[in-house]
Amino acid sequence: MSDVTHFAERTVLVTGASSGLGAAAVRRFAADGAHVHAAARDQDRLAEVAGSCAGMPGRVTFGPLDVADPGSCRSAVADAVIEGGRLDVLVNNAGRHDFRITTNVTDEEWDRDIAVNLGGAFHCARAAIPHLLETGGNIVNVSSVAGQVGEACSAAYTAAKHGIVGLTKALAVEYLRTPLRVNCVCPGGMDTPQAHTIGFPDGVDLDLIMRISATRGLMTPESVAEVVVFLASDEAASINGSVQVVDHGHLAG
C-alpha cells in the first residue's frame, strides 16, 4: 500500500469498477487517499472490491450503474457527488468486448455495443463536467488498442473505441480555456475475468483476431491502473487531450 496520499480529500468516480481494470483503479486511487465511488451493475462484486480496500488511506463507496442507460449515468455521477461532497476525477472505464462476425450482428447487438462502449462515456462525462469544472478536475477515458487499429470480428467495439479517442480530443479542445483536462488510455490485452471467459464465433480466423494481442503476454490490470492514476494526478497537469497506448509496445512495431 502506498504511503503517498496525492488524492486526499478528492472524489473519484470509476465506472465498470467491479472487476479488471476498474477494480484495480479503485484500489490504486484508494491507496493514494481518494474517496472513490465505484459504480457498476454487480453490487456484490463491488462490495468485494470495496472490502479489499479496507485499511487503505482512502474511502470506497459504491452504487449501481448501467452505462447503456443515460439516466443511470446521471444518477451515478450524482451519487458520487453526494458521497464525496465533490467530484474531481471521472474514470470512464465501463465496457464490454464481444466478438461477432459482422454480417451476423443484429441491430440490437450493434446498438447495445455502441451504447455500452461509447454512449456511457459520453453520458457520464456530460453529467460530470459541471462538477469537474468547479473543482478543476479531469476525465480519464479508457479506450483500447482497438481504438487505434482495426480488430477482426469487432466492428461495433472497434468503432466505439475509436469514438472514445475522438470524444477525448473533442472534449479537450472544447474545454481548453478551462482547468478541465481530458485524456485517454488505450490498453492492450489484460489478464481480466473477461479475458478468460470471452467466446469466439464458429469459423473465425483466430490468427486475425489475435493479431493485436500483446507479444509479451497479457498485462496486469494493476499496471494499466498506474497509468490511469498518473493521468488523473497533478503530476500530469500539462497533459491534456492525449492518447496513451499501454500495450507492451505491440503497436510500435
C-alpha positions as CSV (number, residue, x, y, z in Angstrom):
1,M,0.0,0.0,0.0
2,S,1.3,3.5,-0.9
3,D,2.3,5.9,1.8
4,V,1.5,8.8,-0.6
5,T,-1.9,10.4,-0.5
6,H,-1.9,12.6,-3.6
7,F,-5.7,12.3,-3.8
8,A,-6.6,13.0,-0.2
9,E,-9.9,15.0,0.0
10,R,-10.6,14.3,-3.6
11,T,-13.5,12.3,-5.1
12,V,-13.0,9.9,-7.9
13,L,-15.8,8.1,-9.8
14,V,-14.8,4.8,-11.5
15,T,-17.2,3.1,-13.9
16,G,-17.1,-0.6,-14.6
17,A,-15.5,-0.9,-11.2
18,S,-16.5,-4.5,-10.3
19,S,-13.5,-6.3,-11.8
20,G,-10.5,-6.0,-14.0
21,L,-9.0,-2.5,-14.7
22,G,-11.9,-0.8,-12.9
23,A,-11.3,-2.7,-9.7
24,A,-7.6,-2.1,-10.0
25,A,-8.1,1.6,-10.4
26,V,-10.4,1.7,-7.4
27,R,-7.7,0.1,-5.2
28,R,-5.0,2.3,-6.6
29,F,-6.9,5.6,-6.0
30,A,-7.9,4.4,-2.5
31,A,-4.2,3.7,-1.8
32,D,-3.5,7.3,-2.7
33,G,-6.1,8.6,-0.3
34,A,-9.0,9.3,-2.5
35,H,-12.7,8.9,-1.8
36,V,-13.6,6.5,-4.6
37,H,-17.1,5.9,-5.7
38,A,-17.2,2.6,-7.6
39,A,-20.0,2.1,-10.0
40,A,-21.2,-1.0,-11.9
41,R,-24.1,-3.3,-12.3
42,D,-22.9,-6.1,-10.0
43,Q,-23.3,-4.8,-6.4
44,D,-22.0,-8.0,-4.8
45,R,-18.7,-7.7,-6.7
46,L,-18.5,-4.0,-5.9
47,A,-18.9,-4.8,-2.2
48,E,-15.9,-7.2,-2.6
49,V,-13.8,-4.5,-4.3
50,A,-14.7,-2.1,-1.5
51,G,-13.8,-4.6,1.1
52,S,-10.4,-5.2,-0.5
53,C,-9.6,-1.5,0.2
54,A,-10.2,-1.7,4.0
55,G,-7.2,-0.2,5.8
56,M,-6.2,2.0,2.9
57,P,-5.9,5.8,3.4
58,G,-8.9,6.4,1.1
59,R,-12.5,5.5,1.4
60,V,-14.6,3.5,-1.1
61,T,-18.4,3.7,-1.6
62,F,-20.3,2.0,-4.4
63,G,-23.5,2.1,-6.2
64,P,-25.4,0.9,-9.4
65,L,-24.6,1.9,-12.9
66,D,-25.8,0.7,-16.3
67,V,-23.8,2.8,-18.8
68,A,-26.3,1.9,-21.5
69,D,-28.9,4.0,-19.7
70,P,-28.3,7.7,-19.7
71,G,-30.4,8.2,-16.6
72,S,-28.3,5.7,-14.7
73,C,-25.2,7.6,-15.8
74,R,-26.6,10.8,-14.4
75,S,-27.6,9.0,-11.1
76,A,-24.1,7.5,-10.7
77,V,-22.5,10.9,-11.0
78,A,-25.0,12.4,-8.6
79,D,-24.3,9.6,-6.1
80,A,-20.5,10.2,-6.3
81,V,-21.0,13.9,-5.6
82,I,-23.4,13.1,-2.7
83,E,-21.0,10.6,-1.2
84,G,-17.8,12.6,-1.6
85,G,-19.2,16.1,-1.4
86,R,-17.5,17.0,-4.8
87,L,-16.1,15.3,-7.9
88,D,-12.5,15.6,-9.0
89,V,-11.9,12.7,-11.4
90,L,-14.1,10.6,-13.7
91,V,-12.7,7.4,-15.0
92,N,-14.8,6.1,-17.9
93,N,-13.8,2.5,-17.8
94,A,-17.0,0.5,-18.3
95,G,-17.2,-1.5,-21.5
96,R,-17.6,-5.0,-22.9
97,H,-16.0,-6.8,-25.9
98,D,-18.0,-9.4,-27.8
99,F,-16.6,-11.0,-30.9
100,R,-19.1,-11.3,-33.7
101,I,-19.0,-11.8,-37.5
102,T,-20.2,-8.5,-38.9
103,T,-22.9,-9.9,-41.2
104,N,-24.4,-11.8,-38.2
105,V,-24.6,-8.7,-35.9
106,T,-28.2,-7.8,-35.1
107,D,-29.5,-4.2,-34.9
108,E,-30.0,-4.7,-31.2
109,E,-26.4,-6.0,-30.7
110,W,-25.0,-3.1,-32.6
111,D,-27.0,-0.5,-30.6
112,R,-26.0,-2.2,-27.3
113,D,-22.3,-2.4,-28.2
114,I,-22.2,1.3,-29.1
115,A,-24.3,2.3,-26.0
116,V,-22.0,0.4,-23.6
117,N,-18.7,1.2,-25.1
118,L,-19.2,4.8,-26.3
119,G,-22.5,6.2,-25.2
120,G,-21.9,5.5,-21.5
121,A,-18.6,7.5,-21.6
122,F,-20.4,10.4,-23.2
123,H,-23.4,10.4,-20.8
124,C,-21.2,10.1,-17.7
125,A,-18.9,12.9,-19.0
126,R,-21.9,15.2,-19.8
127,A,-23.2,14.7,-16.2
128,A,-19.8,15.1,-14.6
129,I,-18.3,18.1,-16.4
130,P,-20.2,20.8,-14.4
131,H,-18.8,19.3,-11.2
132,L,-15.3,18.9,-12.6
133,L,-15.3,22.5,-13.7
134,E,-16.0,23.5,-10.2
135,T,-13.0,21.5,-8.8
136,G,-10.6,21.9,-11.7
137,G,-10.8,18.1,-12.2
138,N,-10.3,15.8,-15.1
139,I,-11.6,12.8,-17.1
140,V,-9.6,9.7,-18.0
141,N,-11.4,7.7,-20.7
142,V,-10.5,4.1,-21.3
143,S,-10.4,3.1,-24.9
144,S,-8.4,0.1,-26.3
145,V,-5.7,-0.7,-28.8
146,A,-8.8,-1.3,-30.9
147,G,-9.2,2.4,-30.7
148,Q,-6.0,2.8,-32.7
149,V,-6.2,-0.1,-35.2
150,G,-8.8,-2.4,-36.6
151,E,-9.8,-5.7,-34.9
152,A,-11.4,-8.6,-36.7
153,C,-14.9,-9.6,-35.7
154,S,-15.2,-6.5,-33.6
155,A,-16.9,-3.9,-35.9
156,A,-19.0,-2.2,-33.2
157,Y,-16.4,-2.5,-30.4
158,T,-13.7,-1.1,-32.7
159,A,-15.9,1.8,-33.9
160,A,-16.9,2.6,-30.3
161,K,-13.3,2.6,-29.1
162,H,-12.2,4.8,-31.9
163,G,-15.1,7.0,-30.8
164,I,-13.7,7.2,-27.3
165,V,-10.5,8.6,-28.7
166,G,-12.5,11.2,-30.7
167,L,-14.6,12.0,-27.7
168,T,-11.4,12.6,-25.6
169,K,-10.0,15.0,-28.2
170,A,-13.2,16.8,-28.8
171,L,-13.8,17.5,-25.1
172,A,-10.2,18.5,-24.5
173,V,-10.5,21.1,-27.2
174,E,-13.9,22.3,-26.2
175,Y,-12.7,23.0,-22.6
176,L,-9.2,24.1,-23.5
177,R,-9.8,27.5,-21.9
178,T,-10.9,25.9,-18.6
179,P,-8.9,23.9,-16.0
180,L,-10.7,20.7,-17.1
181,R,-8.3,18.1,-18.6
182,V,-9.5,15.0,-20.7
183,N,-7.1,12.2,-21.5
184,C,-7.4,8.6,-22.8
185,V,-5.7,5.3,-22.2
186,C,-5.6,2.6,-24.9
187,P,-4.7,-0.7,-23.2
188,G,-3.7,-3.9,-24.9
189,G,-4.7,-7.3,-23.6
190,M,-5.1,-7.5,-19.9
191,D,-5.4,-10.5,-17.6
192,T,-9.0,-9.9,-16.5
193,P,-12.0,-12.2,-15.9
194,Q,-13.5,-11.2,-19.3
195,A,-10.2,-12.3,-21.0
196,H,-10.8,-15.8,-19.6
197,T,-14.5,-16.1,-20.5
198,I,-14.8,-14.4,-23.8
199,G,-16.0,-16.6,-26.7
200,F,-15.4,-16.6,-30.4
201,P,-17.9,-17.3,-33.3
202,D,-17.6,-20.6,-35.1
203,G,-15.3,-20.5,-38.1
204,V,-13.5,-17.2,-37.4
205,D,-9.8,-16.8,-38.2
206,L,-8.2,-16.7,-34.7
207,D,-4.9,-15.5,-36.1
208,L,-6.6,-12.4,-37.4
209,I,-8.3,-11.8,-34.0
210,M,-5.1,-12.3,-32.1
211,R,-3.2,-10.1,-34.4
212,I,-3.3,-7.2,-32.0
213,S,-2.6,-9.2,-28.9
214,A,0.5,-8.2,-26.8
215,T,3.5,-10.2,-27.9
216,R,4.8,-10.3,-24.3
217,G,1.6,-11.7,-23.0
218,L,-1.3,-10.3,-21.1
219,M,-0.7,-7.2,-18.9
220,T,-1.9,-7.0,-15.3
221,P,-4.8,-4.6,-14.7
222,E,-2.7,-3.0,-12.0
223,S,0.0,-2.0,-14.4
224,V,-2.6,-0.1,-16.6
225,A,-4.2,1.4,-13.5
226,E,-0.9,3.1,-12.7
227,V,-1.2,5.0,-16.0
228,V,-4.8,5.9,-15.3
229,V,-3.9,7.3,-11.9
230,F,-0.9,9.2,-13.2
231,L,-3.1,10.9,-15.9
232,A,-5.6,11.9,-13.2
233,S,-2.9,13.3,-10.9
234,D,-1.4,16.8,-10.5
235,E,1.9,15.4,-11.9
236,A,0.1,15.2,-15.3
237,A,-1.2,18.8,-15.1
238,S,0.3,19.6,-18.6
239,I,-1.2,16.5,-20.3
240,N,-4.5,17.2,-22.0
241,G,-6.1,15.6,-25.0
242,S,-3.5,12.8,-25.0
243,V,-4.0,9.2,-26.1
244,Q,-1.7,6.9,-24.1
245,V,-1.2,3.4,-25.6
246,V,-0.3,0.8,-22.9
247,D,0.3,-2.4,-24.8
248,H,3.8,-3.7,-24.1
249,G,5.0,-1.9,-27.3
250,H,3.0,-4.1,-29.7
251,L,1.6,-1.2,-31.8
252,A,5.1,0.3,-32.1
253,G,6.2,-2.5,-34.4
